[in-house]
Amino acid sequence: MLLAVVATFVAATILAQLGGCNVHELGHALVATLLGWEVELVNLCTPAGGSVVYSRVGNWAGNVQGYAGGLSAALFLFAVYVLVFARRSLPRRSPVWWAAGLGTVVWIGPQLVVAAMEGTAGPGEDYTERFREHPLVFVTLVILAAVVSAAVYVLRWRRSSR
């Protein structure tokens, strides 16, 4: 049973990361298009990440476009959690089901960290420079955000099981 729980958590985590990453890139592209930017290409995510290529970038609201990716992905993952895992009308599920829910929510916090990094980048600033210049800070923030996401999940589950 423990092997099934661990395997389910790992699989759900991978699916949530890839799904969240793709929604992240599509969120950038959608908001950029709404702002009048021209999106040339959306590189959907692999485990190495994704990107959006613009043929024309607007001169305003860059921060809005920056925040859009991580916020879109966090909202998507939260919606998956609410629609699939948090419904009270569902009968109590197995530890495998619980692990799948945890694997889904664990990426919400890290997406919010990335949204903050991208959204606070100044005009012409490559926000990825921050990652390369301060990798320990970034990794610590991402891990802390994942732990907070997991802790909220566990606390909510414990409260609902009473």
Secondary structure, 3 states (H helix, E strand, C coil): CHHHHHHHHHHHHHHHHHHHHHHHHHHHHHHHHHCCCEEEEEEEEECCEEEEEEEECCCCCHHHHHHHHHHHHHHHHHHHHHHHHCCCCCCCCCHHHHHHHHHHHCCHHHHHHHHHHHHCCCCCCCCHHHHHHCHHHHHHHHHHHHHHHHHHHHHHHHHHCC
